[in-house]
Amino acid sequence: MCTVLSSADWDAAVLDLSEAIFALPSRFDLRGRPADADGDGDIEDDIVIRVNGQRLEPTTSFGARRWRYDPATHSIEFTSAHVPSSGAQIEVEYRAGCS
């Protein structure tokens, strides 16, 4: 049996493959464990993230999630719509807590 791919099928297959191979990282491990500096039980509000020098809040003004802190892995994970572009400078600032 032989399957014939149309141009649209081929384009979609190549796009899927390229996204799988060249996907940008969305998770960044931190060297330390961020502290709950203000003692409110929320660590994300004590983390400052800048992408190319611009502060990036955890959520947009409409409440859409941009990034989150994962306490299990001590990492920052960007949502798929907000993954920094290739070559972007990402800075994460936080007060380190006790391990």
Residue pairs with C-beta under 8 A, 6 or more apart in sequence:
5 13
24 83
24 84
24 85
24 86
25 83
26 77
26 78
26 79
26 80
26 83
27 70
27 73
27 75
27 76
27 77
27 78
28 75
28 76
28 77
28 90
28 92
29 73
29 74
29 75
30 74
30 75
30 76
30 92
30 94
32 74
32 94
32 96
32 97
32 99
33 71
33 74
33 96
33 97
33 98
33 99
34 43
34 46
34 47
34 69
34 74
34 94
34 95
34 96
34 97
35 43
35 46
35 94
35 95
35 96
35 97
35 98
36 42
36 43
36 46
36 97
37 46
37 94
37 95
38 45
38 46
43 69
43 71
44 58
44 68
44 69
45 58
46 94
46 95
47 69
47 76
47 92
47 93
47 94
48 55
48 91
48 92
48 93
48 94
49 55
49 56
49 67
49 76
49 90
49 91
49 92
49 93
50 56
50 89
50 90
50 91
50 93
51 84
51 88
51 89
51 90
51 91
52 84
52 88
52 89
53 89
56 66
56 67
56 82
57 66
58 65
58 66
58 67
58 68
59 65
59 66
60 66
64 79
64 81
65 79
66 78
66 79
66 81
66 82
67 76
67 77
67 78
67 79
67 82
68 76
68 77
68 79
69 75
69 76
70 76
70 77
76 92
78 84
84 90
